[in-house]
Amino acid sequence: MKGSTLTKFIIVVIAAALILLTYVMLLTDIKRMNKEKITKQEALNERINRIEMQMVEVQKLMSEDKIVRFAQDSLGLIRPADNLETITISKEQVNQILKAISEKYD
């Protein structure tokens, strides 16, 4: 009788230890994954900020003033004071073009 009670006690202690060990391992793994998630989120935010800064730089480089200044300084181009040609199109011509396009793609 005493042997079976001792055996049951040892089994219960081992089972409790295994459950506790599993709980600690899972808790440690969850903490590691959360830390990894935060690290990756910070890296993602950093990349997004870098992309946004590059987009701002691209917009600066694409501005008309920058392009005109580059064309004048580097390429020696001169901006005319007036438009060289003016094209006028009547409303009727625009409607005819729209009609022709819509007929072609319908």
Secondary structure, DSSP 4 states (H G I P E B T S, - for coil): -HHHHHHHHHHHHHHHHHHHHHHHHHHHHHHHHHHHHHHHHHHHHHHHHHHHHHHHHHHHHHSHHHHHHHHHHTS-----SS-S------HHHHHHHHHHHHHHH-
